[in-house]
Amino acid sequence: MGEKGFLLIKVETSYEHEVMKKLEKYEEVKSANIVYGPYDIVAKVETSNIGNFAKTLRKKIGEIYNILPLVCIN
């Protein structure tokens, strides 16, 4: 059984579409949508195990420039 969760992502103003394009390149990101409210993007992430989930958050998504701190809901 894999791990999955939703990321609530804040992005610096005007960088929503740029961040979306980067998110869509990762196979672990199953969907991503721009939303309005306290967060700018909601992304669904799925991996094979918790280690890969954490690695995806830290090494891939967490290093995208213009992303502010994010929240993960499992």
Backbone torsions as a table, in degrees:
resi	resn	phi	psi	omega
1	MET	NA	138.0	-178.1
2	GLY	-93.6	-180.0	176.8
3	GLU	-108.3	141.3	174.7
4	LYS	-145.3	154.3	179.7
5	GLY	-166.1	168.0	177.8
6	PHE	-110.3	135.0	177.9
7	LEU	-103.4	131.2	173.8
8	LEU	-103.7	113.0	-169.0
9	ILE	-116.3	130.9	170.9
10	LYS	-98.8	140.6	-177.1
11	VAL	-129.0	146.8	174.5
12	GLU	-58.2	146.2	-176.7
13	THR	-50.5	133.4	175.7
14	SER	77.8	5.5	-178.9
15	TYR	-108.0	11.7	-176.2
16	GLU	-58.2	-48.2	-176.7
17	HIS	-69.3	-36.4	177.9
18	GLU	-63.8	-44.2	178.9
19	VAL	-66.1	-40.4	178.1
20	MET	-57.3	-45.1	-179.9
21	LYS	-60.3	-39.3	179.3
22	LYS	-69.5	-41.8	179.1
23	LEU	-61.5	-40.8	-177.1
24	GLU	-65.5	-16.1	178.9
25	LYS	-76.2	-20.2	-176.8
26	TYR	-89.0	127.9	-179.1
27	GLU	-65.0	-24.3	179.5
28	GLU	-71.8	-22.7	178.9
29	VAL	-85.1	106.6	-176.2
30	LYS	-82.7	-28.2	175.4
31	SER	-159.9	154.1	177.2
32	ALA	-151.6	135.8	-177.5
33	ASN	-138.4	139.7	173.3
34	ILE	-78.2	133.0	179.9
35	VAL	-129.1	167.6	178.9
36	TYR	-116.0	137.8	-177.4
37	GLY	138.8	-150.6	-177.0
38	PRO	-68.3	-21.4	177.5
39	TYR	-116.7	159.6	-176.0
40	ASP	-104.2	-30.5	-178.2
41	ILE	-138.4	139.2	170.6
42	VAL	-115.8	125.1	-178.4
43	ALA	-125.4	138.4	174.8
44	LYS	-98.4	125.6	-178.5
45	VAL	-119.1	134.4	176.7
46	GLU	-132.6	134.2	176.4
47	THR	-137.2	171.9	-176.8
48	SER	-75.8	-26.5	-179.6
49	ASN	-156.4	171.7	-175.9
50	ILE	-64.9	-33.4	178.1
51	GLY	-63.0	-44.5	177.5
52	ASN	-68.0	-32.9	177.9
53	PHE	-63.1	-49.1	179.9
54	ALA	-62.5	-41.1	179.6
55	LYS	-63.2	-41.4	178.5
56	THR	-61.3	-43.9	-179.9
57	LEU	-65.0	-46.2	-175.7
58	ARG	-75.0	-52.8	-169.6
59	LYS	-86.5	-25.5	-177.5
60	LYS	-106.6	-69.9	-173.5
61	ILE	-68.5	-41.8	-178.0
62	GLY	-64.1	-20.1	-178.9
63	GLU	-98.5	4.1	176.2
64	ILE	-70.5	124.9	180.0
65	TYR	-64.3	143.0	178.3
66	ASN	85.1	0.7	172.9
67	ILE	-87.6	131.0	174.6
68	LEU	-90.9	176.5	-178.8
69	PRO	-49.2	142.0	-178.4
70	LEU	-119.2	164.4	-179.7
71	VAL	-119.3	138.9	177.4
72	CYS	-116.6	130.6	177.5
73	ILE	-117.0	119.8	178.1
74	ASN	-96.1	NA	NA
